[in-house]
Amino acid sequence: MEIENMVEDEMPKDTEKSNKKSDIAPLKNIAFLSRVNRVETQLISIIELRKDIEDNCHKGLRETFAQHVYVGAISPSQALIQYSTKLFLCDTRKILAEMFYQYILYNFQNFDTYIFNNKISIYELALMCLDMPESGWTPEDGDKDELARKVSDILVDKSEMLKDYFSLGIDADGNLYSIPVLIDDYVPDPRELPFFVTRVAAEVDWNTEKECFRTFARELASFFANVPKESNQNDKDWKWITEHVIYPAIKQCFIPPKRFINNAAILEIANLPNLYKVFERC
């Protein structure tokens, strides 16, 4: 069965949202706080993960992203921005994966929800994943049917926690029926759902609370970081979403980590005064 046929029609069209907006220290009145009636978590693990984000912030990059001017998108995964006299090439996917990770931790237990029109079998999604070359499956890994059922069983077993904390809805029969809203007017690429559910079952550390929340947040953020090249979001294509949804959110609330200096997430490709000097010599 084609992924598009199974998944695309099931992706959410409507959202359940409330109207109340609240604050959360230390990031106050920023765009990525959801509008639900907020629950302030007392879990030390989440508080520590948030502090890790803040302690690791690169102030220079924060200024660059907060004050940038959007120039244009090259692809769903690359865009150009300008800060001061400098032009930067941004890896949109890397930036989104980090920003959504931050969003998930700061909105822990406070997500708006996308409800699917029809439930999607996690078992079928896992089978799709295992059938794809990108999954890296080999016969030594075990029978695909058994592995897919194990994926479904793991997520059903963790479903109460995933729903309460992250608005990821999974019913007792192993069907996925909701995902969280991370930013308005944005739905991730539905073709990535098979990989997402399989990776959550395989890669999340379910043994300790802090690592469970950290690794799940990373997997959920990675799923959401896939900007769909073909979008049915109110007839808005990926270029519109990149310009009017993604980069405004990055500008307002992204906390760039120090490792972004060296991981090619943002690269300076031109300095305008130097370009002017070149033109003057021509």
N, C-alpha and C positions, 0 to 999 in steps of 0.2 A: 504494500500500500504506500502511495506517495505521501511524504510528510505534509506537503501543502494541502492535500485532500483531507487528511485526518485532522491536522492541527489548525490550519489557517481559519477555517470557518468556525472553529471553537474558541478563537481568541476573544477576549472580552470586548464588548461594545459599550457596556454601561458600568458605572461605578456606584458603590455605596459610600456616601460621604456626608459628614456632618459639617456644620458651619463654624464651630467654635475653634479659635486659634489661640494657642498658648505659647509660653516661652519655655526655654530650657537653657540653663546656664552651662557654659559661658557663652554659647552662641545664641544670641537673642534676636528675635524678629527677623530671621533669615528665611529665604525662600523654601529651603528643604524641610522645614517643620510642617508636619501634616496638620490637617484641620479637624481631626477627630478630637473628642473630649479626652484630653491627654492624661495619661497615667505616668507619674514620675517614678521611675524605677529606683529601687533601693538595692538592687543587686550589685555587689562589689565588683563582680567580674565585668559588667558592662561599664561601670564607672571607671574602672582601670583601663579598659580598652579605649574609652573616649580620651582619657588623659594621655595615653600613648600617642594618639593622633595629634593632640595639641602640643605635646612635648617635642614631637618630631617635625613640626611645621617649619618649612623653609620660608623665612620672612620675605626674602627678596623675590622668590617665585610667587608668594602670596600677593605681593604688590603688583607683579606683572599680570597675573590673572585677574585681580580685582579691578585694575585700571585699563585693561586691554581694549582695543577696538577690533571688532570682528572684520576680517577682510574677505574671506570666502572659503568654501569647502572644495577640496580636490576630489575626495571620495568619502564614503561613510566613515572611514577610519582616519582621514587626514584633513586638516584645515589650517588656514593661515590666520594669524592674529598679529596686530601691531601694538607695541608698547613703547611709548616715547618715540625715539627715532629708529627703533629696531623692529625687524620683521621676523616672526617665529613660525616654524612649522610644528604643528601639534599632532601628536598621536591621539586622536579622539578616543579610541577604544581604551588605551591605557589610562587616560585621564578619567574617563567615565567609570572604569572598574574601581579606581580609587575613590572617586567622589561618591559613587553609589554605596561603597563599603562604609564610608563615613555617614552617609544618610541613614543607612540601615541601623547603625549603632546609635545614632542620635534620635531616631524615631522608634527605637525598640519598644514593642508592645503598643505602638500608636499608629499603625498603618491604615490608610484608606484601602479599599479592596476592589479589585476587578473580579467580577463574577463571570465565569464562562457561560455561554449560551447552552453548551452541552458539556458534560463531564468527559474527561479524557483518561483512558486506561493507562496507568503508570506501567503496567506490564507490557502493553503494546509499545509505549514510548521506549522502554528499555530494550525491547527486541529490535526496534528500528535502529537504535544507537549501536547495538552489537553487530548489526548487519552492515554498518558503514565501515569502510576501510579506515577512516579516521579514528575509530574506537581502539584500534590496535588489537582486537580480539584474535586469539589463536586457539586451536583445539586444546592446548595445554591449560587454558584458562577455565575449561569446563564447558558443559552443555549450555547453549545459549538460552534455552527455555528455562533451565534451572536458575541461571544467573538472573534472568529477567524477573522470575518470581521472587528471588531473594531481594532484588531491588525494591519490588513492590512491598514485600513483607516488612523490610526495614522502615520504609517511609510510613506505612500504616502504623507500625509500632510507635513511631515518633510523631504521629499526626497531631496529637493534642498539643504538644509543645510547639510544633511548627505553626499551628493555627493561632494559638494564644499569643505568641511572641512576634510572629512574622506575617500573619495573615495568609499563610500558604495553606489552602484548604484541601484536605485529602480525606475521603470518606472511608468507611470500614471495608468497602469492597475494592479499595485500591484505585480509586478514581480521583484525578486532580480536578478540582472545581473552582479554585480561585488562586490568584497571585496578588501580591501587594502592589499598590500604586506607589511609585517612588517619586516621579515628578509628573505634573499634569501634562496632558497632550503627548504622552510618550508611552509606547508599548514596545517591548523588546521583540526581536526577530523570533517568530514562533517556530521557525525551523531549528532553533537551538534547544527546544524543550527536551528532545530525547537525550541529548548530552547532559543537560542540566539535571534531570532526575537521576540519571545513572551516576553522575559525579557526586551528587549529594549523598547517595547511598554509599559510594565507595570511598570518598575523600574526606568527608566530615569526621572529625574526631568526636565520637559520641561519649567518650569515657569521662571527660572532665568538663565542668560547666564552662569555664572561660574559653577553653580551646574549642568546645562545641560551638559556642556563639561566634567565635572569631572565624573558624573555618567555614561554618555555614554562611556567615555574612559574606565571606570572600566568594563562595560559589554563587550565591544569589546575585552579588554585584557583577560577577563575570558574565552571568547570563544576561543581565540587563544592559551590559555594556555593548552588546551586539546591536548596532543600529540597523534596522531593516532597510535594505536597498529599495525594496518595493513595499510601500506602506499603504494601508487602507485606512489610515487615521484621518478621517474626515477629508479625504482627498488631498492630504498634505504629504508631499514627497520628502525624501530624506534630506534634501537640501534645505527645505523650509524648516524641518524639525531641527536640523543642525544649527541653523542661524537663529531661529526664534525660540527654541526650547532649550537645547543642550548648552550652547555657549552662554546664554544669559544666566542659566543656573550655575555654570562653572564660575562666571564672573562674580556672582553674588555670594556663593557659599563654599567654594572649594578650598580645602586646606592642603596645599601641595606638600608632600613629604620630602625630606632631604634627599632621598635616593633619586628623585626626579632630576637632579642635576646630572646624573650619570647614566640614566637608562633610556635616553632618546625619546622620552615622553614629550619634551619640548626642546627644539633646536633653533638657535639663532642662525638665520640664513642670509640676512642682509642688515647693513647699517646704513640708513638713508644718507647721512652726511658723506660717507665714503662713496656711495653711488653718485651723489651730486658731483663729487670731484672727478669721477670717471667721465661723466657727461661733459664736464667743463673742458676736459682734455680732447674731447671728440671734435 
